Amino acid sequence: MATQATDLWTIEKELWVENRLGLHARPVAKIATAARQFEADISLEKDGLAVDARDLLAVLALDCPQGTRLVLRTRGPQAREAATLITSLFASKFEET
């Protein structure tokens, strides 16, 4: 996972969907729940289309099977913390087997 800090308040990370079933309702709910915890703008981008990570239906509409590349962008006072938590969800494959 590549990390790039574009300025003091913005974090950008490349994420890969590694869990076998991709981003279905359960992992997307975990992302949305995590995103709502932070004072930050949080988006996920796939193929140039960026959506608010708090919006469960918008993230589901990205259609992300296993192997999909996403860009996570967080901006705000808690950008680093938000990026860390959401990255850890992807790294743990959303605790799915």
C-alpha positions in Angstrom: 0.0 0.0 0.0 1.5 3.3 -1.1 1.1 6.3 1.1 1.4 9.9 0.1 1.0 13.0 2.3 0.0 15.8 -0.1 -0.1 18.4 2.6 -0.5 18.8 6.4 -4.2 17.9 6.3 -4.6 15.5 3.4 -3.6 11.9 3.3 -3.8 9.7 0.2 -3.4 6.0 0.2 -3.6 3.3 -2.5 -5.7 0.3 -1.3 -6.4 -3.1 -2.8 -9.5 -5.1 -2.2 -8.1 -8.5 -1.1 -11.0 -10.3 0.5 -12.5 -13.0 -1.7 -16.0 -11.5 -1.9 -14.9 -8.0 -2.6 -16.6 -5.0 -1.1 -20.1 -6.3 -0.3 -22.5 -4.9 2.3 -20.7 -6.0 5.4 -17.2 -4.6 4.7 -18.8 -1.4 3.2 -20.8 -1.0 6.5 -17.5 -1.3 8.4 -15.9 1.4 6.2 -18.9 3.8 6.6 -19.0 3.2 10.3 -15.3 3.9 10.6 -15.6 7.0 8.5 -18.3 8.5 10.6 -16.1 8.5 13.7 -13.7 11.2 12.4 -13.8 14.9 11.8 -12.5 14.6 8.2 -13.6 14.4 4.6 -13.1 10.8 3.5 -13.5 9.5 0.0 -12.8 6.4 -1.9 -12.0 6.6 -5.6 -12.2 3.9 -8.3 -11.3 4.6 -11.9 -11.7 8.4 -11.5 -15.0 8.2 -9.7 -14.8 9.4 -6.1 -17.5 8.8 -3.5 -18.0 9.8 0.2 -16.9 6.8 2.3 -19.7 7.5 4.8 -22.3 6.8 2.1 -22.9 3.0 2.1 -24.8 2.9 -1.1 -22.3 5.1 -3.0 -19.4 2.8 -2.0 -21.4 -0.3 -2.9 -22.1 1.3 -6.3 -18.4 1.5 -7.0 -18.6 -2.3 -7.6 -15.3 -3.5 -6.2 -14.6 -7.2 -6.6 -11.4 -8.8 -5.3 -8.4 -7.2 -6.9 -9.9 -3.7 -7.3 -7.5 -0.8 -6.7 -9.0 2.1 -4.7 -7.6 5.5 -3.7 -8.4 6.6 -0.2 -8.3 10.4 0.5 -8.8 11.9 3.9 -8.7 15.6 4.6 -9.2 17.4 7.9 -8.0 17.5 11.5 -8.4 13.7 12.0 -7.3 12.7 8.5 -4.3 10.6 9.7 -6.4 8.7 12.2 -9.2 8.0 9.7 -6.7 6.8 7.0 -5.0 4.5 9.6 -8.3 2.9 10.6 -9.7 2.4 7.2 -6.4 1.1 5.9 -6.3 -1.4 8.7 -9.8 -2.7 7.7 -8.5 -3.4 4.2 -5.3 -4.9 5.5 -7.3 -7.3 7.7 -9.5 -8.2 4.7 -12.4 -7.0 6.9 -11.8 -10.0 9.1 -13.4 -12.3 6.6 -11.9 -15.7 5.8 
